[in-house]
Amino acid sequence: MGFPIPGAEDRVLSTVFTNQGISLDTTWEVDLWGRLRTTEQAALADLQRSAADLRGAQLSIAGQTAKAWFAIAEAQQQVLLSEATVESFGESVARVRDRFESGVRPALDLRQAMLNLSNARADLAQRRQQLDASTRQLEVLLAQYAGADIAPPADLPEMASAVPGGIPADLVARRPDLVAAERQVAASEARLRVARRDLLPSFSLTVNTGTSTNTLRTLLNGDFAVWGLVGNVLAPLWQGGRLRAQVSRAEALVAEVLASYVNTALAAYAEVETALAAEEYLADRVVYLMTSVEQARAAERLADERYRTGLDTYITVLDSQRSAFQAESQLIAARRLRLENRVDLYLALGGGFEQLDSPITMTN
């Protein structure tokens, strides 16, 4: 910096100052009202909610995969049944043709037999298409190319052990959607407490230290000669009602998530009760359909014998054949529905009938 010398023209006194310095400021907020601690609790509840959502997604994918596998198994059984039906109806056409050519039976019987065979072949094509579509659907769930390359199982799996009686409510309470809803309530309540404590004054301590020197060599010698400690009290004044509006908003959010939690809980228990009731109904249906299959096959054999001896018309044979095929097809479908309902019950209970070894969330 240059200063002019009085009385001297074009002469300037030149003086240069060089100064280096380092300063360090640190501020602590005193958590007198527990606001920071409550904010941490809200963040933890959000984390636990995310963990529950992840668990729910895993269970959902597992359930979809199991149902897709059961769909393939049922479709394969329906294909096998249709193939056997086509073969049986083909034999019937051959017998009726022989009787028609011998002049024993009219052309109407042959036409009806051929109609039955054509319908059976059309049903077989439809069953094969369903098997193909079910296979591709499972491949998509398994993140594979949908090329229908998965070999179908030989049969539907047998039903596992019976559902134990007296299922405790704790099994339902561990459902991921219920856990996520409860953690959302906990986070909202924590944020409500934070909003209320924002109305109170906050306390902070600021510590600053530093050094100043005119030489760079001594700048980092560790001798910080300047220290300062400042305490601040900040009161939430003149906020124009903003903080109280935030409290009102937080209260409304708590009421909203509480109502959502109640609805989720009611839906969860309804799903469990529905699956438990369906377990009994579907078991009875399977038993009755097994009896129907036995009676239908017996009626089919009797109708065929009566037709051969001329005691009955071919219409009776056709009806008995269709009834037997329909009964077996319904039995296969009912077995699949029972397996799918067991999956639904598994999901409704949040993962089966056993208690988890470790809880999904941490306790408060």
KETOR-99562 format. One record per residue (C-alpha): residue number from 1; x, y, z; residue in three letters. Coordinates in steps of 0.2 Angstrom, whole numbers, always signed. Each point is the difference from the previous one (the first is absolute). Example, Ala and Ser with C-alpha at 12.3 -4.5 7.8 and 13.67 -1.06 7.14 Angstrom:
BEGIN
r i->1; xx->+62; yy->-22; zz->+39; aa->Ala
r i->2; xx->+6; yy->+17; zz->-3; aa->Ser
***
This chain:
BEGIN
r i->1; xx->+0; yy->+0; zz->+0; aa->Met
r i->2; xx->+8; yy->+17; zz->-5; aa->Gly
r i->3; xx->-2; yy->+17; zz->+9; aa->Phe
r i->4; xx->+5; yy->+16; zz->-8; aa->Pro
r i->5; xx->+14; yy->+10; zz->+9; aa->Ile
r i->6; xx->-5; yy->+18; zz->+4; aa->Pro
r i->7; xx->+10; yy->+13; zz->-9; aa->Gly
r i->8; xx->+7; yy->-13; zz->-12; aa->Ala
r i->9; xx->-6; yy->-1; zz->-18; aa->Glu
r i->10; xx->-2; yy->-17; zz->-8; aa->Asp
r i->11; xx->+7; yy->-9; zz->+15; aa->Arg
r i->12; xx->-10; yy->-13; zz->+9; aa->Val
r i->13; xx->+5; yy->-10; zz->+16; aa->Leu
r i->14; xx->-3; yy->-18; zz->-4; aa->Ser
r i->15; xx->-5; yy->-12; zz->+15; aa->Thr
r i->16; xx->-5; yy->-18; zz->-3; aa->Val
r i->17; xx->-9; yy->-11; zz->+14; aa->Phe
r i->18; xx->-2; yy->-19; zz->-1; aa->Thr
r i->19; xx->-11; yy->-9; zz->+12; aa->Asn
r i->20; xx->-5; yy->-18; zz->+1; aa->Gln
r i->21; xx->-13; yy->-8; zz->+11; aa->Gly
r i->22; xx->-10; yy->-16; zz->+4; aa->Ile
r i->23; xx->-16; yy->+0; zz->+10; aa->Ser
r i->24; xx->-11; yy->-15; zz->+6; aa->Leu
r i->25; xx->-18; yy->+2; zz->+5; aa->Asp
r i->26; xx->-11; yy->-14; zz->+8; aa->Thr
r i->27; xx->-18; yy->+1; zz->+5; aa->Thr
r i->28; xx->-9; yy->-12; zz->+12; aa->Trp
r i->29; xx->-19; yy->+1; zz->+3; aa->Glu
r i->30; xx->-5; yy->-5; zz->+17; aa->Val
r i->31; xx->-14; yy->-13; zz->-1; aa->Asp
r i->32; xx->-9; yy->+7; zz->+15; aa->Leu
r i->33; xx->-17; yy->-5; zz->-5; aa->Trp
r i->34; xx->+4; yy->-16; zz->-9; aa->Gly
r i->35; xx->-4; yy->+6; zz->-17; aa->Arg
r i->36; xx->+16; yy->-7; zz->-9; aa->Leu
r i->37; xx->-3; yy->-17; zz->+9; aa->Arg
r i->38; xx->-18; yy->+0; zz->-6; aa->Thr
r i->39; xx->+5; yy->+4; zz->-18; aa->Thr
r i->40; xx->+12; yy->-15; zz->+1; aa->Glu
r i->41; xx->-14; yy->-11; zz->+6; aa->Gln
r i->42; xx->-11; yy->+6; zz->-15; aa->Ala
r i->43; xx->+14; yy->-4; zz->-12; aa->Ala
r i->44; xx->+3; yy->-17; zz->+8; aa->Leu
r i->45; xx->-19; yy->-4; zz->-2; aa->Ala
r i->46; xx->+1; yy->+5; zz->-18; aa->Asp
r i->47; xx->+15; yy->-12; zz->-2; aa->Leu
r i->48; xx->-10; yy->-14; zz->+8; aa->Gln
r i->49; xx->-15; yy->+4; zz->-11; aa->Arg
r i->50; xx->+11; yy->-2; zz->-15; aa->Ser
r i->51; xx->+6; yy->-17; zz->+7; aa->Ala
r i->52; xx->-17; yy->-6; zz->+2; aa->Ala
r i->53; xx->-5; yy->+6; zz->-18; aa->Asp
r i->54; xx->+15; yy->-11; zz->-6; aa->Leu
r i->55; xx->-6; yy->-15; zz->+10; aa->Arg
r i->56; xx->-17; yy->+2; zz->-8; aa->Gly
r i->57; xx->+6; yy->+1; zz->-17; aa->Ala
r i->58; xx->+10; yy->-16; zz->+3; aa->Gln
r i->59; xx->-15; yy->-9; zz->+6; aa->Leu
r i->60; xx->-10; yy->+6; zz->-14; aa->Ser
r i->61; xx->+12; yy->-6; zz->-13; aa->Ile
r i->62; xx->+1; yy->-17; zz->+8; aa->Ala
r i->63; xx->-18; yy->-1; zz->+1; aa->Gly
r i->64; xx->-2; yy->+4; zz->-19; aa->Gln
r i->65; xx->+14; yy->-12; zz->-4; aa->Thr
r i->66; xx->-9; yy->-14; zz->+9; aa->Ala
r i->67; xx->-17; yy->+3; zz->-8; aa->Lys
r i->68; xx->+8; yy->+1; zz->-17; aa->Ala
r i->69; xx->+8; yy->-17; zz->+3; aa->Trp
r i->70; xx->-17; yy->-7; zz->+6; aa->Phe
r i->71; xx->-8; yy->+7; zz->-16; aa->Ala
r i->72; xx->+13; yy->-9; zz->-11; aa->Ile
r i->73; xx->-3; yy->-16; zz->+10; aa->Ala
r i->74; xx->-19; yy->+1; zz->-2; aa->Glu
r i->75; xx->+2; yy->+5; zz->-19; aa->Ala
r i->76; xx->+11; yy->-16; zz->-2; aa->Gln
r i->77; xx->-13; yy->-11; zz->+8; aa->Gln
r i->78; xx->-14; yy->+8; zz->-11; aa->Gln
r i->79; xx->+10; yy->-4; zz->-15; aa->Val
r i->80; xx->+3; yy->-18; zz->+5; aa->Leu
r i->81; xx->-19; yy->-2; zz->+4; aa->Leu
r i->82; xx->-4; yy->+8; zz->-17; aa->Ser
r i->83; xx->+12; yy->-12; zz->-9; aa->Glu
r i->84; xx->-8; yy->-15; zz->+8; aa->Ala
r i->85; xx->-17; yy->+7; zz->-4; aa->Thr
r i->86; xx->+4; yy->+2; zz->-18; aa->Val
r i->87; xx->+7; yy->-18; zz->-1; aa->Glu
r i->88; xx->-15; yy->-7; zz->+9; aa->Ser
r i->89; xx->-12; yy->+10; zz->-12; aa->Phe
r i->90; xx->+10; yy->-6; zz->-15; aa->Gly
r i->91; xx->-3; yy->-18; zz->+6; aa->Glu
r i->92; xx->-18; yy->+3; zz->+1; aa->Ser
r i->93; xx->-1; yy->+7; zz->-17; aa->Val
r i->94; xx->+8; yy->-16; zz->-7; aa->Ala
r i->95; xx->-12; yy->-11; zz->+9; aa->Arg
r i->96; xx->-15; yy->+10; zz->-6; aa->Val
r i->97; xx->+7; yy->+1; zz->-18; aa->Arg
r i->98; xx->+1; yy->-19; zz->+1; aa->Asp
r i->99; xx->-18; yy->-2; zz->+6; aa->Arg
r i->100; xx->-6; yy->+13; zz->-13; aa->Phe
r i->101; xx->+9; yy->-9; zz->-15; aa->Glu
r i->102; xx->-8; yy->-16; zz->+6; aa->Ser
r i->103; xx->-17; yy->+8; zz->-1; aa->Gly
r i->104; xx->-3; yy->-2; zz->+19; aa->Val
r i->105; xx->+0; yy->+18; zz->+5; aa->Arg
r i->106; xx->-6; yy->+16; zz->-10; aa->Pro
r i->107; xx->+11; yy->+13; zz->-7; aa->Ala
r i->108; xx->-6; yy->+12; zz->+14; aa->Leu
r i->109; xx->+10; yy->-10; zz->+12; aa->Asp
r i->110; xx->+16; yy->+2; zz->-10; aa->Leu
r i->111; xx->-2; yy->+18; zz->-3; aa->Arg
r i->112; xx->-3; yy->+3; zz->+19; aa->Gln
r i->113; xx->+16; yy->-10; zz->+4; aa->Ala
r i->114; xx->+10; yy->+10; zz->-12; aa->Met
r i->115; xx->-7; yy->+16; zz->+7; aa->Leu
r i->116; xx->+5; yy->-5; zz->+17; aa->Asn
r i->117; xx->+18; yy->-4; zz->-6; aa->Leu
r i->118; xx->+2; yy->+16; zz->-9; aa->Ser
r i->119; xx->-5; yy->+10; zz->+16; aa->Asn
r i->120; xx->+12; yy->-10; zz->+10; aa->Ala
r i->121; xx->+14; yy->+4; zz->-12; aa->Arg
r i->122; xx->-5; yy->+19; zz->+1; aa->Ala
r i->123; xx->+1; yy->-1; zz->+19; aa->Asp
r i->124; xx->+17; yy->-8; zz->-1; aa->Leu
r i->125; xx->+7; yy->+14; zz->-11; aa->Ala
r i->126; xx->-7; yy->+12; zz->+13; aa->Gln
r i->127; xx->+8; yy->-9; zz->+14; aa->Arg
r i->128; xx->+17; yy->+0; zz->-8; aa->Arg
r i->129; xx->-1; yy->+18; zz->-3; aa->Gln
r i->130; xx->-4; yy->+3; zz->+18; aa->Gln
r i->131; xx->+15; yy->-10; zz->+5; aa->Leu
r i->132; xx->+11; yy->+10; zz->-12; aa->Asp
r i->133; xx->-6; yy->+16; zz->+7; aa->Ala
r i->134; xx->+2; yy->-6; zz->+18; aa->Ser
r i->135; xx->+18; yy->-5; zz->-3; aa->Thr
r i->136; xx->+4; yy->+16; zz->-8; aa->Arg
r i->137; xx->-7; yy->+10; zz->+15; aa->Gln
r i->138; xx->+11; yy->-10; zz->+12; aa->Leu
r i->139; xx->+15; yy->+3; zz->-11; aa->Glu
r i->140; xx->-3; yy->+19; zz->+1; aa->Val
r i->141; xx->-2; yy->-1; zz->+19; aa->Leu
r i->142; xx->+17; yy->-9; zz->+1; aa->Leu
r i->143; xx->+8; yy->+14; zz->-11; aa->Ala
r i->144; xx->+2; yy->-12; zz->-14; aa->Gln
r i->145; xx->-4; yy->+1; zz->-19; aa->Tyr
r i->146; xx->-18; yy->-5; zz->-3; aa->Ala
r i->147; xx->+4; yy->-15; zz->-11; aa->Gly
r i->148; xx->-11; yy->-13; zz->+8; aa->Ala
r i->149; xx->+15; yy->-10; zz->+4; aa->Asp
r i->150; xx->-4; yy->-5; zz->+18; aa->Ile
r i->151; xx->-5; yy->-19; zz->+1; aa->Ala
r i->152; xx->-17; yy->-1; zz->+8; aa->Pro
r i->153; xx->-1; yy->-11; zz->+16; aa->Pro
r i->154; xx->-8; yy->-17; zz->-1; aa->Ala
r i->155; xx->-14; yy->+4; zz->+12; aa->Asp
r i->156; xx->-7; yy->+13; zz->+12; aa->Leu
r i->157; xx->+9; yy->-1; zz->+17; aa->Pro
r i->158; xx->-9; yy->-8; zz->+14; aa->Glu
r i->159; xx->-7; yy->+11; zz->+13; aa->Met
r i->160; xx->+11; yy->+3; zz->+15; aa->Ala
r i->161; xx->-6; yy->-3; zz->+18; aa->Ser
r i->162; xx->-16; yy->+7; zz->+6; aa->Ala
r i->163; xx->-1; yy->+18; zz->+7; aa->Val
r i->164; xx->+3; yy->+0; zz->+19; aa->Pro
r i->165; xx->-14; yy->+6; zz->+10; aa->Gly
r i->166; xx->+0; yy->+15; zz->+11; aa->Gly
r i->167; xx->+12; yy->+11; zz->-11; aa->Ile
r i->168; xx->+6; yy->+14; zz->+12; aa->Pro
r i->169; xx->-3; yy->+18; zz->-5; aa->Ala
r i->170; xx->+19; yy->+3; zz->+1; aa->Asp
r i->171; xx->+2; yy->-9; zz->-17; aa->Leu
r i->172; xx->-11; yy->+13; zz->-8; aa->Val
r i->173; xx->+8; yy->+14; zz->+9; aa->Ala
r i->174; xx->+17; yy->-4; zz->-8; aa->Arg
r i->175; xx->-8; yy->+2; zz->-18; aa->Arg
r i->176; xx->+12; yy->+12; zz->-9; aa->Pro
r i->177; xx->-14; yy->+12; zz->-5; aa->Asp
r i->178; xx->-6; yy->+1; zz->+18; aa->Leu
r i->179; xx->+18; yy->+3; zz->+6; aa->Val
r i->180; xx->+3; yy->+13; zz->-13; aa->Ala
r i->181; xx->-17; yy->+9; zz->+4; aa->Ala
r i->182; xx->+5; yy->-1; zz->+19; aa->Glu
r i->183; xx->+17; yy->+7; zz->-4; aa->Arg
r i->184; xx->-8; yy->+14; zz->-10; aa->Gln
r i->185; xx->-11; yy->+5; zz->+15; aa->Val
r i->186; xx->+16; yy->+0; zz->+11; aa->Ala
r i->187; xx->+9; yy->+11; zz->-12; aa->Ala
r i->188; xx->-15; yy->+12; zz->-1; aa->Ser
r i->189; xx->-2; yy->+1; zz->+19; aa->Glu
r i->190; xx->+19; yy->+3; zz->+2; aa->Ala
r i->191; xx->-1; yy->+15; zz->-13; aa->Arg
r i->192; xx->-15; yy->+7; zz->+9; aa->Leu
r i->193; xx->+10; yy->+0; zz->+16; aa->Arg
r i->194; xx->+14; yy->+9; zz->-10; aa->Val
r i->195; xx->-12; yy->+13; zz->-7; aa->Ala
r i->196; xx->-6; yy->+4; zz->+18; aa->Arg
r i->197; xx->+17; yy->+1; zz->+7; aa->Arg
r i->198; xx->+5; yy->+12; zz->-14; aa->Asp
r i->199; xx->-12; yy->+13; zz->+9; aa->Leu
r i->200; xx->+13; yy->-1; zz->+14; aa->Leu
r i->201; xx->+16; yy->+10; zz->+0; aa->Pro
r i->202; xx->+16; yy->-8; zz->-6; aa->Ser
r i->203; xx->+17; yy->+1; zz->+8; aa->Phe
r i->204; xx->+17; yy->-1; zz->-9; aa->Ser
r i->205; xx->+18; yy->+2; zz->+4; aa->Leu
r i->206; xx->+12; yy->+6; zz->-12; aa->Thr
r i->207; xx->+19; yy->-2; zz->+2; aa->Val
r i->208; xx->+12; yy->+9; zz->-12; aa->Asn
r i->209; xx->+19; yy->+0; zz->+1; aa->Thr
r i->210; xx->+13; yy->+6; zz->-12; aa->Gly
r i->211; xx->+18; yy->+7; zz->-2; aa->Thr
r i->212; xx->+7; yy->+15; zz->-10; aa->Ser
r i->213; xx->+18; yy->+3; zz->-6; aa->Thr
r i->214; xx->+9; yy->+10; zz->-13; aa->Asn
r i->215; xx->+11; yy->-15; zz->-5; aa->Thr
r i->216; xx->-6; yy->-16; zz->-8; aa->Leu
r i->217; xx->+13; yy->-10; zz->+9; aa->Arg
r i->218; xx->-8; yy->+2; zz->+17; aa->Thr
r i->219; xx->-18; yy->-1; zz->-6; aa->Leu
r i->220; xx->-2; yy->-19; zz->+4; aa->Leu
r i->221; xx->+11; yy->+0; zz->+16; aa->Asn
r i->222; xx->-15; yy->-6; zz->+10; aa->Gly
r i->223; xx->+0; yy->+15; zz->+11; aa->Asp
r i->224; xx->-18; yy->+6; zz->-2; aa->Phe
r i->225; xx->+0; yy->+16; zz->+11; aa->Ala
r i->226; xx->-18; yy->+6; zz->-3; aa->Val
r i->227; xx->-14; yy->-10; zz->+8; aa->Trp
r i->228; xx->-18; yy->+5; zz->+1; aa->Gly
r i->229; xx->-16; yy->-8; zz->+9; aa->Leu
r i->230; xx->-17; yy->+7; zz->-4; aa->Val
r i->231; xx->-16; yy->-6; zz->+6; aa->Gly
r i->232; xx->-16; yy->+4; zz->-9; aa->Asn
r i->233; xx->-19; yy->-1; zz->+4; aa->Val
r i->234; xx->-11; yy->+0; zz->-14; aa->Leu
r i->235; xx->-19; yy->+2; zz->+3; aa->Ala
r i->236; xx->-12; yy->-3; zz->-13; aa->Pro
r i->237; xx->-8; yy->+17; zz->+0; aa->Leu
r i->238; xx->-9; yy->+9; zz->-14; aa->Trp
r i->239; xx->-3; yy->-15; zz->-11; aa->Gln
r i->240; xx->-16; yy->+5; zz->-6; aa->Gly
r i->241; xx->-9; yy->-15; zz->+6; aa->Gly
r i->242; xx->+11; yy->-11; zz->-11; aa->Arg
r i->243; xx->+6; yy->-12; zz->+14; aa->Leu
r i->244; xx->-18; yy->-2; zz->+7; aa->Arg
r i->245; xx->-6; yy->-4; zz->-18; aa->Ala
r i->246; xx->+14; yy->-13; zz->-1; aa->Gln
r i->247; xx->-7; yy->-8; zz->+17; aa->Val
r i->248; xx->-17; yy->+0; zz->-7; aa->Ser
r i->249; xx->+6; yy->-8; zz->-16; aa->Arg
r i->250; xx->+9; yy->-14; zz->+10; aa->Ala
r i->251; xx->-15; yy->-3; zz->+11; aa->Glu
r i->252; xx->-11; yy->-3; zz->-16; aa->Ala
r i->253; xx->+13; yy->-11; zz->-7; aa->Leu
r i->254; xx->+0; yy->-11; zz->+16; aa->Val
r i->255; xx->-19; yy->-1; zz->-1; aa->Ala
r i->256; xx->+2; yy->-5; zz->-19; aa->Glu
r i->257; xx->+13; yy->-14; zz->+3; aa->Val
r i->258; xx->-9; yy->-7; zz->+15; aa->Leu
r i->259; xx->-16; yy->-2; zz->-10; aa->Ala
r i->260; xx->+10; yy->-8; zz->-14; aa->Ser
r i->261; xx->+8; yy->-12; zz->+13; aa->Tyr
r i->262; xx->-18; yy->-5; zz->+7; aa->Val
r i->263; xx->-6; yy->-3; zz->-18; aa->Asn
r i->264; xx->+16; yy->-10; zz->-4; aa->Thr
r i->265; xx->-2; yy->-11; zz->+16; aa->Ala
r i->266; xx->-19; yy->-3; zz->-4; aa->Leu
r i->267; xx->+5; yy->-5; zz->-18; aa->Ala
r i->268; xx->+13; yy->-12; zz->+7; aa->Ala
r i->269; xx->-11; yy->-9; zz->+12; aa->Tyr
r i->270; xx->-13; yy->-1; zz->-13; aa->Ala
r i->271; xx->+12; yy->-8; zz->-12; aa->Glu
r i->272; xx->+5; yy->-13; zz->+14; aa->Val
r i->273; xx->-18; yy->-4; zz->+4; aa->Glu
r i->274; xx->-4; yy->-2; zz->-19; aa->Thr
r i->275; xx->+14; yy->-11; zz->-3; aa->Ala
r i->276; xx->-4; yy->-11; zz->+15; aa->Leu
r i->277; xx->-18; yy->-2; zz->-5; aa->Ala
r i->278; xx->+5; yy->-4; zz->-18; aa->Ala
r i->279; xx->+12; yy->-13; zz->+7; aa->Glu
r i->280; xx->-15; yy->-10; zz->+6; aa->Glu
r i->281; xx->-11; yy->+3; zz->-15; aa->Tyr
r i->282; xx->+13; yy->-5; zz->-12; aa->Leu
r i->283; xx->+5; yy->-16; zz->+9; aa->Ala
r i->284; xx->-19; yy->-5; zz->+0; aa->Asp
r i->285; xx->-1; yy->+4; zz->-19; aa->Arg
r i->286; xx->+15; yy->-11; zz->-4; aa->Val
r i->287; xx->-8; yy->-15; zz->+10; aa->Val
r i->288; xx->-16; yy->+2; zz->-9; aa->Tyr
r i->289; xx->+8; yy->+2; zz->-17; aa->Leu
r i->290; xx->+10; yy->-16; zz->+3; aa->Met
r i->291; xx->-17; yy->-9; zz->+3; aa->Thr
r i->292; xx->-7; yy->+8; zz->-16; aa->Ser
r i->293; xx->+14; yy->-6; zz->-10; aa->Val
r i->294; xx->-2; yy->-18; zz->+6; aa->Glu
r i->295; xx->-19; yy->+1; zz->-4; aa->Gln
r i->296; xx->+2; yy->+8; zz->-17; aa->Ala
r i->297; xx->+13; yy->-13; zz->-5; aa->Arg
r i->298; xx->-12; yy->-14; zz->+6; aa->Ala
r i->299; xx->-14; yy->+8; zz->-9; aa->Ala
r i->300; xx->+10; yy->+1; zz->-16; aa->Glu
r i->301; xx->+5; yy->-18; zz->+0; aa->Arg
r i->302; xx->-19; yy->-5; zz->+3; aa->Leu
r i->303; xx->-6; yy->+11; zz->-14; aa->Ala
r i->304; xx->+12; yy->-7; zz->-12; aa->Asp
r i->305; xx->-5; yy->-18; zz->+5; aa->Glu
r i->306; xx->-18; yy->+4; zz->-2; aa->Arg
r i->307; xx->+3; yy->+8; zz->-17; aa->Tyr
r i->308; xx->+10; yy->-15; zz->-6; aa->Arg
r i->309; xx->-15; yy->-12; zz->+5; aa->Thr
r i->310; xx->-12; yy->+12; zz->-8; aa->Gly
r i->311; xx->-9; yy->+5; zz->+16; aa->Leu
r i->312; xx->+4; yy->+18; zz->-2; aa->Asp
r i->313; xx->+4; yy->+14; zz->-12; aa->Thr
r i->314; xx->+16; yy->+7; zz->-4; aa->Tyr
r i->315; xx->-6; yy->+17; zz->+7; aa->Ile
r i->316; xx->+2; yy->-8; zz->+17; aa->Thr
r i->317; xx->+18; yy->-5; zz->-4; aa->Val
r i->318; xx->+4; yy->+17; zz->-5; aa->Leu
r i->319; xx->-7; yy->+8; zz->+16; aa->Asp
r i->320; xx->+9; yy->-12; zz->+11; aa->Ser
r i->321; xx->+16; yy->+3; zz->-9; aa->Gln
r i->322; xx->-1; yy->+19; zz->+1; aa->Arg
r i->323; xx->-5; yy->-1; zz->+19; aa->Ser
r i->324; xx->+15; yy->-11; zz->+4; aa->Ala
r i->325; xx->+12; yy->+12; zz->-9; aa->Phe
r i->326; xx->-8; yy->+15; zz->+9; aa->Gln
r i->327; xx->+1; yy->-8; zz->+17; aa->Ala
r i->328; xx->+18; yy->-4; zz->-2; aa->Glu
r i->329; xx->+4; yy->+17; zz->-7; aa->Ser
r i->330; xx->-9; yy->+8; zz->+15; aa->Gln
r i->331; xx->+10; yy->-11; zz->+12; aa->Leu
r i->332; xx->+16; yy->+6; zz->-7; aa->Ile
r i->333; xx->-5; yy->+18; zz->+1; aa->Ala
r i->334; xx->-6; yy->-2; zz->+18; aa->Ala
r i->335; xx->+16; yy->-7; zz->+5; aa->Arg
r i->336; xx->+10; yy->+15; zz->-7; aa->Arg
r i->337; xx->-12; yy->+12; zz->+8; aa->Leu
r i->338; xx->+3; yy->-8; zz->+17; aa->Arg
r i->339; xx->+18; yy->+1; zz->-2; aa->Leu
r i->340; xx->-1; yy->+19; zz->-5; aa->Glu
r i->341; xx->-11; yy->+3; zz->+15; aa->Asn
r i->342; xx->+13; yy->-7; zz->+11; aa->Arg
r i->343; xx->+12; yy->+12; zz->-8; aa->Val
r i->344; xx->-12; yy->+14; zz->+4; aa->Asp
r i->345; xx->-1; yy->-6; zz->+18; aa->Leu
r i->346; xx->+19; yy->+0; zz->+1; aa->Tyr
r i->347; xx->+1; yy->+18; zz->-6; aa->Leu
r i->348; xx->-15; yy->+6; zz->+11; aa->Ala
r i->349; xx->+10; yy->-6; zz->+15; aa->Leu
r i->350; xx->+15; yy->+8; zz->-6; aa->Gly
r i->351; xx->+10; yy->-15; zz->-3; aa->Gly
r i->352; xx->-8; yy->-16; zz->+6; aa->Gly
r i->353; xx->-5; yy->-8; zz->+16; aa->Phe
r i->354; xx->+17; yy->+1; zz->+9; aa->Glu
r i->355; xx->+6; yy->+15; zz->+10; aa->Gln
r i->356; xx->+15; yy->+9; zz->-8; aa->Leu
r i->357; xx->+17; yy->-3; zz->+8; aa->Asp
r i->358; xx->+4; yy->+19; zz->+0; aa->Ser
r i->359; xx->-13; yy->+14; zz->-1; aa->Pro
r i->360; xx->-1; yy->+11; zz->-15; aa->Ile
r i->361; xx->+1; yy->+16; zz->+9; aa->Thr
r i->362; xx->+9; yy->+6; zz->+16; aa->Met
r i->363; xx->-10; yy->+3; zz->+15; aa->Thr
r i->364; xx->-1; yy->+18; zz->+7; aa->Asn
***
